[in-house]
């Protein structure tokens, strides 16, 4: 019951608004007609003033209400198309004609003298001319306004499209980057393994191929599932394990209920690469990396990469891995993310992003 009442009140408010708005136009026209009558013989009677304002106000309100009611009854949209303009002009013609007849009837009731239809024709013609002059000017003005708004919207759309393309290009550049040092080290390891362990060399080549296929084939996608990202991370770590051997041990602390959550592509791999380069490579043996994912109390997604390598320097200079992560999060989440570099209780880089956010 409350919804129809609210709609009705909205329409009543709108009708009052339009009557007040265009009622001012009627007053202006009435003043203008009085001025014209005065300039004819420099005389202006009370009757003449009354009739001038009667015609101008009644005609203005009749046209306003006819057009407004037609929009409400027939669900007409407030568009300035040729069809809508033609319909408004037709309603204006009908409104002027019947409003003029109504005014002559009012004059008859007040002053007692009826004006025959043939003598009404000059007044009807003048009212039609004045109505179409004012109405036509208004329609042209609104057409110009609509045209300007359309151009403005189109300009805003083009700017938004360019920004989107720029963002996509930046993301593709970030996501397609695999550190050339990693490739160089991997190829050297493969070259060494060919003579020592051909099966292991083949395995490394296949995993490297899988990693690059992921980077190249999905470059038009900004997000992937957490499970798929972890699978790629494991592929990357398998390659590094072949190279580093027992020096690298990995642990995954993943809440399996989050497997289908969407996260930015190549979000974790650069951080793990960073841990290996600046952490594990500095440890003689038993280097450990932990990759984790869990929900926060605020129902956000918390991801982290921890290692047991040397502590972060006091003044951290972000390299490729950390900087690419910063840039990617900024592009995709604006300020709706957290990236924390932690030294206690363990050395880790922690990321908190909104859950259930997926923008294709």
N, C-alpha and C positions, 0 to 999 in steps of 0.2 A: 504493500500500500504506500510506503514512504517514497518509493522510486518515482511513480507517476506524479505524485504531488510535487517532488523536487523538479521534475521536468516541466510541469505546468508553471511553477514559480519562475523558472528560468525563462520560459516564453513570455510570461507576463512582464518580467523585468525588461526583456529585450524589446517588447512592444512599446512599453513606456519610454525606454531609451530612444527608440527611433522617432516616436512622436515628439519628444522634447527636442531632439536633434534637428529634425526637419521643420518643427514648429517655428524655430528661429528663422528659417528660410522664408516661411510664410509671412512673418512679421516684416522682414526686410523688403519683400516684394510689395507688401501693403504700403509701407512707407514710400517706396519708389513710385507706386501708382498715384498715391496722394500728391506727391511732388509733381508728377506729370500733369495731373488735373489742375493743380494750382498754377502751373506755368502757362496753361491755356488762357485763362482770363484773370489770373491772380485773385481768385476767390476760392474758398474751400469751406463747404458747409459741413455740419455734423453728420447729415445724411450721407453725403459723399464719402466722408471718412469711414463711416460705419460700413457702407457697401463695399468700399475698396478692401478693407480688412476682412470682411465677411468672405468675399470671393477668394482672396489670397490664402487665408488660413484654412477654409473648408476644402479648397482644391488641394492644397499641400497635404493635409492630413488624409484625405480620401486616397490620393495616390500612394502615400506612404503605407497606409493600412492594407490596401489592395495587394501591393507587391509583397509586403511582409506575410500576409495571410496565405498568399499563393505559395510562398516558400515553405510555410508550415504544413499546409494541407497536402501538397503534392511532393513534399520532401525534395524541393529544389535546392540544389547546392548554390552557394554564393560564388558563382563563377562568372567571369566576364567573357563568355564565348558569344559568337554571333547569334546563336539560337536564344541564349538567355537575354541578351540585349534586346533582340527583336520582341521577345515576350514581355519584357519590362516596358518597352515603348508602347506596345499594344494595350497593356494594362493602364499605362499613363493616359492614353487616348480615351479609354472607357471611363477612367476616373475623372478626367477633366470634364467630359460630357455630362455625366450624371451629377457631379458636384456643381456644375454651372446651373443645371436645371433645379437642383435642390436650393441653391442660393436665390434663384428667381422666385421659387415657391415661398421661401422665407420672407422675401421682400413683399410678396403679395399678402402674406399673413400679417406683417407688421404695418405696412403702409396702405394696403387695400387696393393697389392698382396692379393688375395682371399685365405682363408684357407678352404679346403674342410671339409665336415661335419665329416668324420671319424677322421680327425686330431683335430677337435673341441671337441671330446668326452672327452679327459683327462681334458680339461679346464672346461667343463660343470660339470664333476664329481667332480673336486676340488671345484668349486664354490658351488655346492650343499652341499658337505661335510662341507665347511666353513660356508655356510648359515645356515644349520641345526644345526651346532655346536653353533654358536652365537645365533640363534633364539631359539634353545632348552634351552640353558642356561638362556636366557631372560624369557622364559615361566616358567621354574622352579622357577626362582627368583620371578616372579609375583605371581605364585601359593602360594609360601611361604608367600609373603606379604599379599595376599588376605586371606589366612588361619589365619594369625596373626590378621588381622583386624576383621575377623569374630569372633575369640576368644575374642578379645578386646570388640567388640560390645555386644557379649553374656555376658561377664563379667559385662559391664556397665548396660545391661538390668537386669541382676540378682540383681545387687546392687540397681537399681531403684525399682525393684519389692520388694526387702526386705524393702526399705525405705517406699514404699507405704503401705506394710503390717504393718510396725511399726506405721506409721501415723494412719492407720485405727484402729489398736488396741488401740492406745492412745485415739482416738476420741470415740471409743465404750466405753472405760472405763469412759471417761468424761460424755458421753451422758446417760449411764445407771445408773449413780449415782443420787440417790435421798437421800437427807440428812436424815440419820436415826433418827435424832431428830424430823424431821417433821413427819415421820411415827409413832414414839413413841407418840408424842402429838396427832396425829390424832386418833390413836387407843384408847388412854385415853379418848378423847372426845366421841368416839363412845360408849365406855363402860359406860360413864356417861349418854349418851342420850338414851341408850336402855330402861332404866326404866322411863325416863322423857318424851321422845318423840320418840317413835319407828319409826314413819315415817321419821323423820329427821335423825335418826341413819341409816336407810336403804338408804336414799338419799346420806348420807356421804360415806357409804360403796361403793355404785355404782360409785360415782365420784372418789373415791380413786382407785377403780378397773380400771376405764377408764384411769386415769393418769399413772398407772403402766403398763397397756397394751400398751400405747403409748411409754413408755420408753423401753419396752422389745421387742415388735413386730417389731419396726422400727430401731433396733440397727445397721442394715447394711446400713442405709441411712444417709448421712452426712447433707443433706439439706431438708427443707420442705417449703411449702408456708407460707407466712406471716399470711394468714387467718387461716391456721391450727394451727400454733404456738400460735396465739391469742386465739383460741378456747381452747387449752390446758391450757394456762395461766388463762383463765376464770374458767376452771375446778379447777385448783389449788387454785385460789382465793375464789371460792365457798366453798371449804373445809375449808380454813382458816376463812372465814366469819362465818361459822357455829360455829367454835371454839371461835372466837373473838367477834362475835356479832356486836354491834354498834360501837365498837372501830375501825372498818375497813371500810372505804369508798373508792371505786375505780372509776376512770375516765379513759376512753379510748379516745385518740385523734388520730385517725387513718385515713389516707388518703385512702379511699376505692379503689382508682385506683391502689394501691400497693398490693392488696390482693394476687395476683398471683406471686409476687416477691419471689425469693428463698432466705431464710436465714438459717444459721446453726440451726440444731435442738437443743432444750433446751438452746437457747441463752438467753432468757428473764427470764425464770423461776428462775434460781439461783439468778439473780439480785433482783427479787421481793421478794424472800425468804430472801435475805440479808436486804432488806428494812424493812420487817416485824420484823426480828430478832433484828436489830440495830436501827430501827426507830420507827415503830408503837408500838412495845412492850414497848417503853419508854414513850408513850403518854397515858394519863389516858383516854381520850375520843376523838372522832372525828379525828382519824388517817386517813390520806388521802394518797393514792398512785395514781399517774398518769402514764399511759403507752401510749407512743406516737410513731408515725411513719410518716415520710414525706420525700419528695424529697428535696435535696439541690440544690443550683444554679448550681452546677457542675454535676447534674443528678446522684448523689449518693443517697444512702439510709441512712437516719438518724433515729435511734431508741433511745428511752430514757425511763428511769424509774426514777420518782421523788417521793419524799415523804416529809411530814411536820414534820418528827421526828427531833431529835437533829442533829446538824451539824456534818460533818465528823471530826474526830480528826485531829489535826495538822500533826501528823505522822500516816498515814493510814497504818494499817497492814492488807493486803488483806486476808480475810477468804476464806472459801470454795467457796462461790458464786462468788466473784470477781476473785479469782485465776483461777477457772475453765473457766470463760469467757475469761480472758487473754490467757490462754493456748489454748483454742479452736480457737480463732481468729488468733493466731500466726500460728497454724497448718494449717488452711484453707486459710489464706490470706497473709502469710508472713508479709511484712511491708505495705501492701496495705489496711490498716484500721486505724481508730483513736478511742481511748477510752479515753474520757474526764471525769474527776471527778470534778463536778462544785458545787460551794456554792452559787453563785449568777447568775441570779436573784432569783433562787430557788435551793434547794439542789437536785441534780440529777446526774445520771450516763448516759452518752451519748455515743452512738456508731455510727460511720460512716463507712459504707462498700460500695464497688463498687456495682452498680446495674447490673442486667443481668448476673451475674456470677453464673453459675450452673455447678458444677463438681460432677458427680454421682460416 
